[in-house]
Amino acid sequence: MWCELFVSKVIDENDVAAFHRHGIEPDSFFTEVERDVVKFTLDYAEQNGGNAPSYAMIVSKFPDFNYFPKISDSFEHLAREIKNREGKQRLAELFNRELPSLFESADSELVISTLLSRLESIKIRTNIREKIGRDLSEIKPTLMSEYQKREEGKSFKRYDTPFPTLTKEIGGFFTGDVYGVMAESGRGKTYLVGEFVDSLLRQGARVLVKSYEVKEYVWMARLISIITAHDETFVDELGRKLGIPNRDILAGRLEDIVRDRFFDVVEHLDTYYPGKLYFQGKSDPGLTRTLDDLDAELSRERVDAVVLDPFYGLSDVYGRNANKTAGGAAEYAATRFENIVGDHDVIGIYTVQATVEKKQTDLDGGREIKLPTRDQVKTSKRLLDIATVLFSFDSLEKEGIARIGCEKGRNGGEDFTLDLIALFDYGVLREFPTGQAAAEQFSP
């Protein structure tokens, strides 16, 4: 009946656009006659300048359709009744048809995540929007409230980066935003991410790391080098503060005093940081690879930041081609990751590899430090688009230098670059000291 009332009003008022305004389409109905009438009306309007067919044409073509003249109910009321009916019908199909088979074939976690996803889809599909947007009188009070929350640090959280000059330039890391790190292979993406994680943990953040290419022992060895470098465990002949050598941890050849220091750090590792680390590493049976898994994990545990190293470790990147275009699966995965970061109000950090360019050499034949550009990333341009800040990174390990840049910055910092001291084996990636700090470093 509600379809007949809605179509009758469309015919009387010659207002086919009412279907689009209220989200009414053939699939909003569950009988063949209703779907065919709506489709015919829309097709007729498309071929006849937007005009509706006459009631006589509809009745002659669809004898089972009842035309009701002079409907006084508004389109909004009729649409609400149609959507209400549709919602109940789709819920019935979900619980009576889909859920039993899913319940038998999947584990409870998948059942729950699928059920929540389908319920949200039904809710969105059957939602009635009576206004096209919020006007200024509605925006005003929420704007004031949101500013006060931000002023008090309640609306979002902000964390410093490991590099004060970079923090000043981009404002820091903000929950709800995505930060990308791109570099060519072997140039130190994971070391940079380790510095990010160490900095966040020192500020009390709870960080989830998914390391798809580095095993737990190797990743933690690097973190211990970073920790001991910050603690200034060693000082070399140039006055540089260093950590326990990473290669010696990996090789199991630490000298006695250093070995004692290593075991002392490990013993107190779980109480060292104000924050908390949740780690999933390569070959770990607990390492999950789908965005559904990530969404569920962030729902179960309060987390402030999540790290995907690298992004293409997700199986979603190579999954079903959602929009039937080249790279469609990766594009969809990037958008889904952005939504998950926003929904859970966390900092999202990912790494992605840039393609190797022809080596650039200086006059002495050495390689020049050169930040990659976004056109060197082939995974998906959408992945770069979701980043609030897209960091580019390069290093010359033998020379002990690195450079970080902002290839893209939505809130400032674009084209900014910063040179760093890079002694990766000793856990060092920091700004060059300036002024009094530089003088003290080299004082006798």
FIVOZA-665071 format. One record per residue (C-alpha): residue in one letter; x, y, z; residue number from 1. Coordinates in Angstrom, 1 decimal. Each point is the difference from the previous one (the first is absolute). Example, Ala and Ser with C-alpha at 12.3 -4.5 7.8 and 13.67 -1.06 7.14 Angstrom:
A|12.3|-4.5|7.8|1
S|1.4|3.4|-0.7|2
//
This chain:
M|0.0|0.0|0.0|1
W|2.7|2.5|0.9|2
C|1.6|-0.4|-3.4|3
E|-3.3|0.7|-1.7|4
L|-0.5|3.1|2.2|5
F|3.5|1.3|-0.7|6
V|-0.2|-0.6|-3.8|7
S|-3.6|1.5|-0.1|8
K|1.3|3.2|1.6|9
V|3.0|0.1|-2.4|10
I|-2.5|-0.2|-2.9|11
D|-2.3|2.6|1.3|12
E|2.8|2.5|0.8|13
N|2.2|-1.0|-3.0|14
D|2.9|-0.2|2.5|15
V|2.1|-3.1|-1.0|16
A|2.9|1.7|1.9|17
A|-1.7|-1.0|3.2|18
F|1.4|-3.5|-0.4|19
H|3.5|1.3|0.0|20
R|-0.6|2.6|2.8|21
H|-1.2|-2.7|2.4|22
G|2.2|-2.9|-1.1|23
I|-2.9|-2.1|-1.4|24
E|1.0|-2.4|-2.7|25
P|-1.3|-3.3|-1.5|26
D|2.0|-2.1|2.5|27
S|-1.9|1.8|2.8|28
F|-2.9|-2.3|-0.7|29
F|-0.4|-3.8|0.2|30
T|-2.7|-0.8|-2.5|31
E|0.7|-0.2|-3.7|32
V|-2.9|2.3|-0.9|33
E|1.2|2.7|2.3|34
R|3.6|-0.2|-1.3|35
D|-1.2|0.0|-3.6|36
V|-2.3|3.1|0.5|37
V|2.8|2.0|1.6|38
K|2.5|-1.0|-2.7|39
F|-2.4|0.8|-2.8|40
T|-0.8|3.5|1.5|41
L|3.7|0.8|0.4|42
D|0.8|-1.2|-3.5|43
Y|-2.9|1.9|-1.5|44
A|1.1|3.2|1.7|45
E|3.6|-0.5|-1.3|46
Q|-1.3|-0.2|-3.6|47
N|-2.6|2.7|0.3|48
G|1.7|3.0|1.5|49
G|-0.5|-0.9|3.6|50
N|-3.8|-0.2|-0.3|51
A|-2.1|-2.8|1.7|52
P|-2.2|-2.3|-2.0|53
S|-3.7|0.4|0.2|54
Y|-2.1|-2.1|2.4|55
A|-1.8|-1.5|-3.0|56
M|3.3|-1.2|-1.4|57
I|1.1|-1.5|3.3|58
V|-3.4|-1.8|0.6|59
S|-0.2|-1.3|-3.6|60
K|3.6|-1.4|0.1|61
F|-0.4|-1.3|3.6|62
P|-3.6|-1.2|0.6|63
D|0.8|-1.1|3.6|64
F|1.1|3.6|0.9|65
N|-2.5|2.1|1.8|66
Y|0.1|3.8|-0.6|67
F|-1.1|2.3|2.8|68
P|-0.7|3.6|-1.0|69
K|0.5|3.1|2.2|70
I|2.3|-1.5|2.6|71
S|0.2|2.5|2.9|72
D|2.9|-1.8|1.9|73
S|3.4|1.6|-0.6|74
F|2.8|-1.8|-1.9|75
E|2.0|0.0|3.2|76
H|-2.7|-2.0|1.9|77
L|-0.5|-2.4|-2.9|78
A|3.8|-0.6|-0.3|79
R|0.3|-0.6|3.7|80
E|-2.6|-2.7|-0.2|81
I|1.6|-1.6|-3.0|82
K|3.4|0.0|1.7|83
N|-1.4|-1.4|3.2|84
R|-1.6|-2.8|-2.0|85
E|3.2|-0.6|-1.9|86
G|2.1|0.0|3.2|87
K|-2.2|-2.6|1.7|88
Q|0.1|-2.2|-3.1|89
R|3.7|0.1|-0.3|90
L|0.4|-0.8|3.6|91
A|-2.2|-3.0|-0.4|92
E|2.1|-1.2|-2.9|93
L|3.2|0.5|1.9|94
F|-1.1|-1.9|3.1|95
N|-2.1|-2.7|-1.7|96
R|2.1|-0.7|-3.1|97
E|3.6|1.3|0.2|98
L|0.8|-0.4|3.7|99
P|-0.7|-3.7|0.4|100
S|2.3|-1.0|-2.8|101
L|2.7|2.4|1.2|102
F|-0.4|-1.2|3.6|103
E|0.8|-3.6|-1.2|104
S|2.9|0.9|-2.2|105
A|2.0|2.7|1.9|106
D|1.5|0.6|3.4|107
S|-1.7|2.3|2.5|108
E|2.2|3.0|-0.7|109
L|-0.8|0.0|-3.7|110
V|-3.7|-0.5|0.7|111
I|0.0|3.0|2.3|112
S|2.0|2.3|-2.4|113
T|-2.1|-1.1|-3.0|114
L|-3.2|0.5|1.9|115
L|1.0|3.5|1.2|116
S|1.1|0.9|-3.5|117
R|-3.3|-1.2|-1.5|118
L|-2.1|1.8|2.7|119
E|1.9|3.2|-0.7|120
S|-0.6|-0.4|-3.7|121
I|-3.7|-0.4|0.5|122
K|-0.1|3.0|2.4|123
I|1.7|2.2|-2.6|124
R|-2.1|-1.3|-2.9|125
T|-3.4|0.6|1.8|126
N|1.0|3.3|1.6|127
I|-2.3|3.0|-0.9|128
R|1.7|3.3|-0.5|129
E|-2.5|2.8|0.3|130
K|2.5|2.7|-0.5|131
I|2.9|0.3|-2.4|132
G|2.3|1.3|2.7|133
R|0.4|1.8|3.3|134
D|-0.6|3.8|-0.1|135
L|2.1|2.5|1.9|136
S|-2.4|0.3|2.9|137
E|0.5|-3.8|0.6|138
I|3.8|0.2|-0.6|139
K|0.6|2.9|2.4|140
P|-0.5|-1.8|3.4|141
T|1.9|-3.1|-1.1|142
L|2.9|2.1|-1.3|143
M|0.3|1.7|3.4|144
S|-0.2|-3.3|1.8|145
E|2.6|-1.6|-2.3|146
Y|2.4|2.9|0.5|147
Q|-0.3|-0.3|3.8|148
K|0.7|-3.7|-0.2|149
R|3.1|0.6|-2.1|150
E|1.1|2.7|2.4|151
E|-0.2|-2.4|2.9|152
G|1.6|-2.9|-2.1|153
K|-3.2|-2.1|0.1|154
S|-1.0|-0.1|-3.6|155
F|3.2|-1.5|-1.3|156
K|3.5|-0.7|1.2|157
R|3.2|1.5|-1.4|158
Y|3.4|-1.5|0.3|159
D|3.5|1.4|-0.8|160
T|2.0|-1.6|-2.7|161
P|3.6|-1.1|0.9|162
F|1.4|3.2|-1.7|163
P|-0.9|3.4|1.6|164
T|0.5|1.9|-3.2|165
L|-2.4|-2.3|-1.9|166
T|-2.5|0.2|2.9|167
K|0.1|3.8|-0.3|168
E|-0.6|-0.2|-3.7|169
I|-2.9|-2.5|-0.2|170
G|-1.4|0.4|3.6|171
G|0.7|-3.6|1.0|172
F|-2.0|-3.2|-0.4|173
F|-3.8|0.3|0.4|174
T|-2.4|-2.8|0.7|175
G|-2.4|-0.5|-2.8|176
D|2.7|0.8|-2.6|177
V|2.0|-2.2|-2.3|178
Y|3.8|0.3|-0.5|179
G|1.8|-1.7|-2.8|180
V|3.8|-0.8|-0.2|181
M|1.5|-0.7|-3.4|182
A|3.5|-0.9|-0.9|183
E|1.9|-2.2|-2.3|184
S|0.9|-3.5|1.1|185
G|2.7|-0.2|2.7|186
R|0.1|3.7|0.8|187
G|-1.3|-0.2|3.6|188
K|-3.9|0.1|-0.1|189
T|-0.2|-2.4|2.9|190
Y|2.7|1.8|2.1|191
L|-2.0|3.3|-0.5|192
V|-3.2|-1.8|1.1|193
G|1.8|-1.3|3.0|194
E|0.9|3.5|1.0|195
F|-3.6|1.0|-0.5|196
V|-1.2|-2.8|2.2|197
D|2.7|0.7|2.7|198
S|-1.1|3.6|0.1|199
L|-3.7|-0.8|0.3|200
L|0.7|-2.6|2.8|201
R|2.0|2.6|1.9|202
Q|-3.0|2.3|-0.1|203
G|-2.3|-2.6|1.5|204
A|-1.7|-1.2|-3.3|205
R|-1.2|-3.6|-0.5|206
V|1.4|-1.1|-3.3|207
L|-0.9|-3.1|-2.2|208
V|2.7|-1.0|-2.4|209
K|-0.5|-2.4|-2.8|210
S|3.4|-0.8|-1.5|211
Y|-0.5|-2.1|-3.1|212
E|3.6|-0.3|-1.1|213
V|2.0|0.0|3.3|214
K|-0.1|-2.6|2.7|215
E|-0.6|0.8|3.7|216
Y|3.6|-0.5|1.1|217
V|1.5|2.1|-2.8|218
W|-2.5|2.8|0.6|219
M|0.4|0.0|3.7|220
A|3.8|0.0|-0.4|221
R|-0.3|3.2|-1.9|222
L|-2.3|1.5|2.7|223
I|2.5|-0.9|2.7|224
S|2.7|1.8|-2.0|225
I|-2.3|3.1|-0.2|226
I|-0.8|-0.2|3.8|227
T|3.7|-0.2|1.0|228
A|0.9|2.8|-2.4|229
H|-2.5|2.2|1.7|230
D|1.4|-1.0|3.3|231
E|3.5|0.9|-1.2|232
T|1.4|-3.4|0.9|233
F|3.2|0.7|-2.0|234
V|1.8|3.1|-1.3|235
D|2.5|-0.3|-2.9|236
E|3.1|2.0|-0.6|237
L|-2.0|2.7|-1.7|238
G|-2.2|0.4|3.0|239
R|-3.0|-1.6|-1.6|240
K|-2.5|-1.9|2.2|241
L|-0.4|-3.6|-1.2|242
G|-2.0|-3.1|0.8|243
I|0.8|-3.6|0.2|244
P|1.2|-1.1|-3.5|245
N|-2.9|-1.7|-1.8|246
R|2.1|-2.3|-2.1|247
D|1.6|-1.4|3.2|248
I|-3.4|-0.7|1.5|249
L|-1.0|-1.9|-3.1|250
A|3.2|-1.9|-0.1|251
G|0.0|-0.8|3.7|252
R|3.5|1.3|0.5|253
L|-0.3|2.8|2.6|254
E|3.0|0.6|2.2|255
D|-0.5|-0.6|3.7|256
I|-0.8|3.5|1.2|257
V|-2.2|0.7|-3.0|258
R|-1.6|-3.4|0.4|259
D|-0.9|0.8|3.6|260
R|-1.5|3.3|-1.1|261
F|-2.0|-1.8|-2.7|262
F|-1.5|-2.4|2.5|263
D|-0.8|2.8|2.5|264
V|-1.9|1.8|-2.7|265
V|-1.9|-3.1|-1.0|266
E|-0.8|-0.8|3.7|267
H|-1.7|3.5|0.4|268
L|-1.4|0.3|-3.5|269
D|-3.6|-0.5|1.0|270
T|0.2|2.9|2.5|271
Y|2.4|2.3|-2.0|272
Y|-2.6|1.9|-1.9|273
P|-3.0|1.9|1.3|274
G|-1.9|-1.3|-3.0|275
K|-0.7|-3.5|-1.1|276
L|1.1|-1.9|-3.1|277
Y|-2.0|-2.8|-1.7|278
F|2.2|-1.7|-2.6|279
Q|-0.8|-2.4|-2.8|280
G|3.1|-1.1|-2.0|281
K|0.8|-2.0|-3.1|282
S|-0.6|-3.8|0.5|283
D|-1.9|0.7|3.2|284
P|-3.1|-2.2|0.1|285
G|-1.9|2.9|1.5|286
L|0.8|2.3|-2.9|287
T|-3.2|1.0|-1.8|288
R|-0.1|1.2|-3.6|289
T|-3.5|1.4|-0.7|290
L|-1.6|3.3|0.7|291
D|-3.0|-1.8|1.5|292
D|2.5|-1.5|2.6|293
L|1.4|3.5|0.6|294
D|-3.4|1.5|0.5|295
A|-0.9|-2.8|2.5|296
E|3.3|0.4|1.9|297
L|-0.5|3.8|0.4|298
S|-3.5|-0.7|1.2|299
R|1.3|-2.4|2.7|300
E|2.9|2.0|1.3|301
R|0.5|3.7|0.5|302
V|2.8|1.1|-2.3|303
D|1.4|3.4|-0.8|304
A|2.0|-0.8|-3.1|305
V|0.3|-2.9|-2.5|306
V|2.9|-0.7|-2.3|307
L|-0.1|-2.1|-3.2|308
D|3.5|-0.7|-1.2|309
P|-0.4|-0.3|-2.9|310
F|-3.5|0.8|-1.1|311
Y|0.1|-2.7|-2.8|312
G|0.4|-2.6|2.7|313
L|-3.8|0.1|0.2|314
S|-1.8|-2.7|-1.9|315
D|-2.7|2.5|-0.9|316
V|2.4|1.7|-2.4|317
Y|0.0|-3.0|-2.2|318
G|-3.6|-1.0|0.5|319
R|-3.1|0.2|-2.1|320
N|0.1|2.9|-2.5|321
A|-2.9|1.9|1.6|322
N|-0.5|2.6|-2.8|323
K|1.3|-2.1|-2.9|324
T|2.9|2.4|-0.8|325
A|3.7|-0.5|0.1|326
G|1.1|0.2|3.6|327
G|-3.6|0.0|1.2|328
A|0.6|-2.3|3.0|329
A|2.9|2.1|1.2|330
E|-2.0|3.2|-0.4|331
Y|-2.9|-1.4|2.0|332
A|2.4|-1.2|2.7|333
A|1.5|3.5|0.3|334
T|-3.4|1.5|0.4|335
R|-1.1|-2.6|2.5|336
F|3.2|0.6|2.1|337
E|-0.7|3.7|0.0|338
N|-3.5|-0.7|1.2|339
I|1.1|-2.3|2.8|340
V|2.6|2.6|1.2|341
G|-2.8|2.6|0.1|342
D|-2.6|-2.3|1.6|343
H|2.3|-1.0|2.8|344
D|1.7|3.4|0.3|345
V|3.5|-1.4|-0.1|346
I|3.2|1.1|-1.7|347
G|0.5|-2.0|-3.1|348
I|3.6|-0.6|-1.3|349
Y|0.9|-2.0|-3.0|350
T|3.2|-0.6|-2.1|351
V|0.1|-0.5|-3.7|352
Q|3.0|-0.7|-2.3|353
A|0.9|2.4|-2.8|354
T|1.4|-1.5|-3.1|355
V|3.8|0.2|-0.4|356
E|1.3|2.7|-2.3|357
K|3.3|0.1|-1.8|358
K|2.6|0.7|2.6|359
Q|1.0|3.6|0.3|360
T|3.7|0.5|0.7|361
D|2.1|3.0|1.1|362
L|3.3|1.1|-1.5|363
D|1.9|-2.6|2.2|364
G|-2.2|-2.8|-1.3|365
G|-2.1|-0.4|3.1|366
R|-3.8|-0.1|0.1|367
E|-1.7|3.2|0.7|368
I|-2.8|0.2|2.6|369
K|-3.2|0.4|-1.9|370
L|-3.6|0.0|1.3|371
P|-2.4|-2.1|-2.0|372
T|-3.1|1.6|-1.5|373
R|-3.6|-1.2|0.0|374
D|0.2|-1.1|-3.7|375
Q|2.5|-2.7|1.0|376
V|-2.7|-1.8|2.0|377
K|-1.9|-2.5|-2.1|378
T|-2.3|-1.8|2.5|379
S|-2.9|2.5|-0.2|380
K|-0.2|3.7|-0.3|381
R|-3.0|-0.1|2.3|382
L|2.4|-1.2|2.8|383
L|1.9|3.3|-0.4|384
D|-3.2|2.0|-0.1|385
I|-1.2|-1.1|3.4|386
A|3.2|1.2|1.8|387
T|-0.3|3.2|2.0|388
V|3.8|0.1|-0.3|389
L|1.9|-2.1|-2.4|390
F|3.6|-0.3|1.1|391
S|2.9|-0.8|-2.4|392
F|3.2|-1.4|1.4|393
D|3.5|-0.8|-1.1|394
S|3.2|-0.8|1.7|395
L|3.8|-0.5|-0.6|396
E|0.9|-2.5|2.8|397
K|3.7|0.1|-0.6|398
E|0.0|3.8|0.2|399
G|-2.2|0.0|3.0|400
I|-2.6|2.4|-1.4|401
A|-3.7|-0.2|-1.0|402
R|-2.7|2.3|-1.2|403
I|-3.7|0.1|0.7|404
G|-2.3|2.1|-2.1|405
C|-3.7|0.8|-0.3|406
E|-1.0|-0.9|-3.5|407
K|-3.6|0.9|0.9|408
G|-1.4|1.9|3.0|409
R|-3.7|0.9|0.2|410
N|0.5|2.3|3.0|411
G|3.4|1.4|-0.9|412
G|3.5|-1.3|-0.4|413
E|-0.1|-0.9|-3.7|414
D|3.5|0.1|-1.6|415
F|1.6|0.2|3.5|416
T|3.2|-2.0|0.4|417
L|2.1|-0.7|3.1|418
D|3.5|-1.6|0.1|419
L|0.7|-2.5|2.7|420
I|2.8|-1.9|1.7|421
A|-0.5|-3.6|-1.0|422
L|2.0|-2.7|1.8|423
F|-2.5|-2.8|-0.4|424
D|2.2|-2.7|1.5|425
Y|0.3|2.0|3.2|426
G|-3.7|1.0|0.2|427
V|0.6|3.6|-1.0|428
L|-2.3|2.0|-2.2|429
R|-0.2|3.6|1.2|430
E|0.3|3.6|-1.0|431
F|3.5|1.5|-0.2|432
P|0.7|2.0|3.2|433
T|0.1|3.8|-0.4|434
G|1.2|2.9|2.1|435
Q|0.9|-0.8|3.6|436
A|-0.9|-3.7|-0.3|437
A|2.5|-0.3|-2.9|438
A|2.7|1.7|1.9|439
E|-0.6|-2.2|3.1|440
Q|0.1|-3.1|-2.1|441
F|3.6|0.7|-1.1|442
S|1.3|1.6|3.2|443
P|2.9|-1.7|1.8|444
//
